[in-house]
């Protein structure tokens, strides 16, 4: 049996395959690979080689959720008797299935069917977009959330900046980097509850970056504006404002309640601000003064 163990946001993910089936991970996952034999993995992903999917494998009965845009499908989710079935689509082809995956009811065990795609005929079970999907269900299982956001550590405080695409998450991270801060990630973070508060972790991207973690002190919902401005949000406004940028699936009431409970605790302990900004270095000092 071939195995690879990843440590992402403090979670252990064990990839395994049958004898003779070589598995691999994309470049962005390589820094998260850990050595040793880990029986205490939080989830396991078993890879089975299957070059062609036919018959019942391709049944589209009980569709409950589909992620797609005007050009491509990303994945489809179907209800199974004891869990879920996923069609994961190739992002370079017209809605071609690249992986078929099953997840058990306890959100602990994945089974992934796929064909070789690497130069050495290895199979990549976490090939995008399945990897981020696995991380989403990992956060639902535990006390954590995944969010579209950038995060920085300015030496004293960890700060999260979130908003819809185009609102300046990467711009904000770059401005803080130029001011001497460390960037945890500029696109997708996992927030976890810890004994001392809340922490933010980076997640694997399409490029290699070492695992990073920082304490979280302030949350900022950002937007472009004519001038720099900060407004404190409280209660339901803070929770609902932050919820909009979390990675979530609305088909399951339990998952929605998980996110709401986590965010309610988060927003009760940390300040949440709505920040309008101009893309200049002055915003760094402005936030240090007014979003504390």
C-alpha positions as CSV (number, residue, x, y, z in Angstrom):
1,X,0.0,0.0,0.0
2,X,1.3,3.5,-0.9
3,X,0.6,6.3,1.6
4,X,1.2,10.1,1.8
5,X,0.3,12.1,4.9
6,X,-0.4,15.8,4.8
7,X,-0.7,18.2,7.7
8,X,-2.9,21.2,6.7
9,X,-4.1,23.7,9.3
10,X,-3.2,21.2,12.0
11,X,-5.3,18.5,10.4
12,X,-3.7,15.2,9.3
13,X,-4.9,13.9,5.9
14,X,-3.8,10.4,4.9
15,X,-3.8,9.5,1.3
16,X,-3.5,5.8,0.4
17,X,-3.8,3.5,-2.5
18,X,-3.8,-0.2,-3.3
19,X,-0.5,-2.0,-4.2
20,X,0.8,-1.1,-7.6
21,X,-1.1,2.2,-7.7
22,X,1.2,5.2,-7.5
23,X,-0.2,8.4,-6.0
24,X,1.1,11.9,-5.9
25,X,0.2,15.4,-4.9
26,X,0.3,18.7,-6.8
27,X,3.2,21.1,-6.3
28,X,1.3,23.3,-3.8
29,X,0.7,20.3,-1.5
30,X,4.4,19.2,-1.3
31,X,5.4,21.5,1.6
32,X,2.5,20.1,3.6
33,X,3.7,16.5,3.3
34,X,4.9,15.0,6.6
35,X,7.0,11.9,7.3
36,X,6.3,9.0,9.5
37,X,3.4,6.6,10.0
38,X,0.2,8.3,11.2
39,X,-2.6,6.2,12.5
40,X,-4.2,9.3,14.1
41,X,-5.2,10.9,10.8
42,X,-8.3,13.1,10.9
43,X,-9.5,11.8,7.5
44,X,-8.3,9.3,5.0
45,X,-8.5,9.3,1.2
46,X,-8.3,6.0,-0.6
47,X,-7.4,6.1,-4.3
48,X,-8.6,3.5,-6.7
49,X,-7.4,3.4,-10.3
50,X,-10.2,3.5,-12.8
51,X,-9.6,4.9,-16.2
52,X,-13.2,4.6,-17.4
53,X,-16.3,5.3,-15.5
54,X,-19.5,3.6,-16.7
55,X,-22.9,2.4,-15.5
56,X,-24.1,3.2,-12.0
57,X,-20.9,5.2,-11.4
58,X,-22.3,7.9,-13.7
59,X,-25.9,7.9,-12.3
60,X,-27.1,11.5,-11.6
61,X,-29.8,10.5,-9.2
62,X,-30.4,12.7,-6.2
63,X,-28.4,15.8,-7.2
64,X,-28.3,18.2,-4.2
65,X,-25.6,20.8,-5.2
66,X,-23.7,21.9,-8.2
67,X,-20.8,24.4,-8.5
68,X,-20.6,25.9,-12.0
69,X,-20.3,29.1,-14.0
70,X,-21.4,30.0,-17.4
71,X,-18.6,28.0,-19.0
72,X,-17.7,25.1,-16.9
73,X,-18.9,22.8,-14.1
74,X,-16.6,22.4,-11.1
75,X,-18.3,19.6,-9.2
76,X,-21.7,18.0,-8.7
77,X,-22.8,16.5,-5.4
78,X,-25.3,13.6,-5.1
79,X,-27.0,12.2,-2.0
80,X,-26.0,8.5,-1.3
81,X,-27.6,6.1,1.2
82,X,-24.6,6.6,3.6
83,X,-22.9,9.8,2.5
84,X,-22.3,11.7,-0.7
85,X,-21.1,11.1,-4.3
86,X,-19.1,13.7,-6.2
87,X,-18.4,14.3,-9.9
88,X,-15.3,16.3,-10.1
89,X,-14.9,17.9,-13.5
90,X,-11.7,18.6,-15.6
91,X,-11.2,22.3,-15.8
92,X,-9.6,22.1,-19.2
93,X,-12.4,20.1,-20.8
94,X,-16.1,20.6,-21.5
95,X,-17.6,19.1,-18.4
96,X,-15.5,16.0,-18.5
97,X,-15.4,14.0,-15.2
98,X,-11.8,13.6,-14.0
99,X,-12.6,12.0,-10.6
100,X,-15.4,10.2,-9.0
101,X,-15.4,10.5,-5.2
102,X,-17.5,9.1,-2.3
103,X,-17.5,10.5,1.2
104,X,-19.0,8.6,4.1
105,X,-21.7,9.9,6.4
106,X,-19.2,10.7,9.2
107,X,-17.1,12.9,6.8
108,X,-14.1,10.8,7.7
109,X,-13.4,8.5,4.7
110,X,-13.1,9.4,1.1
111,X,-12.8,7.0,-1.8
112,X,-11.6,8.5,-5.1
113,X,-11.7,6.8,-8.5
114,X,-9.4,8.3,-11.1
115,X,-7.0,7.5,-13.9
116,X,-3.3,8.4,-14.1
117,X,-2.5,12.0,-14.9
118,X,1.2,12.5,-14.0
119,X,4.3,11.9,-16.1
120,X,5.1,8.8,-14.1
121,X,1.6,7.5,-14.4
122,X,0.8,8.5,-10.9
123,X,-2.8,9.5,-9.8
124,X,-3.4,12.8,-8.1
125,X,-6.4,12.2,-5.8
126,X,-6.5,15.9,-4.7
127,X,-6.3,17.3,-8.2
128,X,-8.2,20.6,-8.4
129,X,-11.0,21.2,-7.6
130,X,-11.3,18.2,-5.3
131,X,-8.5,19.3,-2.9
132,X,-10.3,22.5,-1.7
133,X,-13.6,20.5,-1.5
134,X,-11.9,18.0,0.8
135,X,-10.7,20.8,3.0
136,X,-14.2,22.3,3.2
137,X,-15.7,19.0,4.5
138,X,-12.8,18.8,7.0
139,X,-13.7,22.2,8.5
140,X,-17.4,21.2,8.7
141,X,-16.4,18.1,10.6
142,X,-14.4,20.1,13.2
143,X,-14.5,23.5,14.8
144,X,-13.1,25.5,11.9
145,X,-14.2,27.4,8.7
146,X,-12.6,28.1,5.4
147,X,-12.8,31.6,4.0
148,X,-11.8,33.6,0.9
149,X,-9.5,36.0,2.6
150,X,-5.9,37.3,2.9
151,X,-4.2,37.2,6.3
152,X,-1.1,39.0,7.6
153,X,0.9,39.1,10.8
154,X,2.3,42.6,11.5
155,X,4.6,41.4,14.3
156,X,2.0,42.0,17.0
157,X,-1.4,41.2,15.5
158,X,-2.8,38.8,13.0
159,X,-5.3,40.5,10.7
160,X,-7.7,39.0,8.2
161,X,-9.0,40.9,5.1
162,X,-12.0,39.4,3.3
163,X,-14.4,40.4,0.6
164,X,-15.7,39.4,-2.8
165,X,-13.4,38.9,-5.8
166,X,-11.9,42.2,-6.9
167,X,-12.3,44.0,-3.5
168,X,-8.5,44.1,-2.9
169,X,-7.6,41.1,-0.8
170,X,-4.3,40.5,-2.6
171,X,-3.7,44.3,-2.9
172,X,-4.1,44.6,0.9
173,X,-1.7,41.7,1.5
174,X,0.9,43.3,-0.8
175,X,0.6,46.6,1.0
176,X,1.2,45.1,4.4
177,X,4.1,43.0,2.9
178,X,5.7,46.2,1.7
179,X,5.3,47.6,5.2
180,X,7.3,44.7,6.7
181,X,4.5,42.3,7.7
182,X,4.3,38.6,6.9
183,X,1.7,37.3,4.6
184,X,0.0,34.1,5.7
185,X,-2.0,33.8,2.4
186,X,-3.7,36.1,0.0
187,X,-6.6,34.0,-1.2
188,X,-7.9,31.2,1.1
189,X,-7.5,30.7,4.8
190,X,-8.7,28.2,7.4
191,X,-9.7,29.7,10.8
192,X,-9.5,27.4,13.8
193,X,-10.4,27.8,17.4
194,X,-7.4,27.2,19.7
195,X,-6.9,27.2,23.5
196,X,-5.6,30.7,23.4
197,X,-8.1,32.1,20.9
198,X,-8.4,31.8,17.1
199,X,-5.7,31.2,14.6
200,X,-5.4,31.5,10.8
201,X,-3.7,28.9,8.6
202,X,-2.8,29.0,4.9
203,X,-3.9,26.3,2.6
204,X,-2.2,24.7,-0.4
205,X,-2.3,26.8,-3.6
206,X,-1.2,26.1,-7.2
207,X,2.3,27.2,-6.2
208,X,4.5,25.9,-3.4
209,X,4.4,27.8,-0.1
210,X,5.4,26.5,3.4
211,X,2.7,26.0,6.0
212,X,2.0,29.2,8.0
213,X,-0.1,30.0,11.0
214,X,-0.7,33.2,13.0
215,X,-3.0,34.3,15.9
216,X,-6.0,36.2,14.8
217,X,-6.8,39.5,16.4
218,X,-8.9,41.6,14.0
219,X,-11.3,40.9,11.0
220,X,-11.8,43.4,8.2
221,X,-14.4,43.3,5.5
222,X,-12.8,45.4,2.8
223,X,-14.0,47.3,-0.2
224,X,-12.5,50.0,-2.5
225,X,-13.5,53.6,-1.5
226,X,-12.6,57.2,-2.3
227,X,-11.0,57.6,1.1
228,X,-9.9,55.4,4.0
229,X,-12.7,54.7,6.5
230,X,-13.5,52.2,9.2
231,X,-16.8,51.2,10.8
232,X,-17.1,48.7,13.7
233,X,-19.7,45.9,13.1
234,X,-21.4,44.1,15.9
235,X,-23.8,41.2,16.5
236,X,-25.8,39.9,13.6
237,X,-24.3,42.5,11.3
238,X,-20.8,41.2,12.0
239,X,-21.8,37.5,11.7
240,X,-23.8,37.9,8.5
241,X,-21.2,40.2,6.9
242,X,-18.5,37.6,7.5
243,X,-20.7,34.6,6.5
244,X,-21.0,36.0,3.0
245,X,-17.3,35.3,2.3
246,X,-17.0,31.9,3.9
247,X,-16.7,28.8,1.7
248,X,-20.0,27.0,2.3
249,X,-22.7,24.7,0.9
250,X,-26.2,25.7,1.7
251,X,-27.9,22.3,1.0
252,X,-27.4,21.1,4.5
253,X,-29.0,22.9,7.5
254,X,-26.4,21.3,9.8
255,X,-23.6,22.8,7.8
256,X,-25.2,26.3,7.9
257,X,-25.7,26.0,11.7
258,X,-22.0,24.9,12.1
259,X,-20.9,28.1,10.3
260,X,-23.3,30.3,12.2
261,X,-22.2,28.9,15.6
262,X,-18.5,29.2,14.7
263,X,-18.9,32.8,13.5
264,X,-21.0,33.8,16.4
265,X,-18.3,32.7,18.8
266,X,-15.6,34.3,16.6
267,X,-17.4,37.7,16.3
268,X,-18.2,37.8,20.0
269,X,-14.4,37.5,20.8
270,X,-12.8,39.5,18.0
271,X,-13.5,42.9,16.6
272,X,-15.0,43.0,13.1
273,X,-14.6,46.1,10.9
274,X,-15.9,47.3,7.6
275,X,-13.0,49.0,5.9
276,X,-13.1,51.2,2.8
277,X,-9.7,51.9,1.5
278,X,-7.6,53.4,-1.3
279,X,-4.7,51.2,-2.5
280,X,-1.8,53.2,-0.9
281,X,0.5,52.4,1.9
282,X,-1.2,54.9,4.2
283,X,-4.0,52.3,4.8
284,X,-1.6,50.3,6.9
285,X,-1.1,53.0,9.5
286,X,-4.8,53.9,9.2
287,X,-5.9,50.4,10.1
288,X,-3.3,50.1,12.9
289,X,-4.8,53.3,14.4
290,X,-8.5,52.8,13.9
291,X,-9.1,49.0,13.5
292,X,-7.5,47.7,16.7
